[in-house]
Amino acid sequence: MNLEVNQAQISWEAAAAATQAAVRYAQENGWRINVAVIDRGGNLMSFLRMSGAFIHSIDIAIDKAYTAASFGFPTKDWMAAIGHDDGMKLGFSAQPRLIVFGGGLPIRAAADGGEWCGGIGVSGASEAQDEECARAGLAAIGLAG
């Protein structure tokens, strides 16, 4: 009897490459960001902070990655998922580390949207710019966001 269970994982090399690519993209556009990659278990795999990036955005970037890694969909999709349910809005807003605005993307094990294995989060620029940087990070490791 084979009881082996396999789960997709992101390597430290891929996590480092994704954070570096996100920072390079931000630098090319004149933005200052913090970027984090989290594995599916919620562990920080890689983090970079650009000089001059907002200090408070450190935790926001990590929490965006954590939220995307936890649920497997972009952080900007949270408000649409909650809809007009005020109870859910209040309940989710009280949860630590849950971010409900853009800049966090799940990391999928394959470019075609395979099993998710983590999340990337960016904070420091606008919501749309943060997400652009996160997508650049994923593209650098051959994945779509």
Sequence and secondary structure as in RCSB ss.txt:
>XXXX:A:sequence
MNLEVNQAQISWEAAAAATQAAVRYAQENGWRINVAVIDRGGNLMSFLRMSGAFIHSIDIAIDKAYTAASFGFPT
KDWMAAIGHDDGMKLGFSAQPRLIVFGGGLPIRAAADGGEWCGGIGVSGASEAQDEECARAGLAAIGLAG
>XXXX:A:secstr
           HHHHHHHHHHHHHHHHHHT   EEEEEETTS EEEEEE TT  STHHHHHHHHHHHHHHHSS G
GGHHHHHTT HHHHHHHHTSTT   SSSEEEEESSTTT SEEEEEEEESS HHHHHHHHHHHHHHTT   
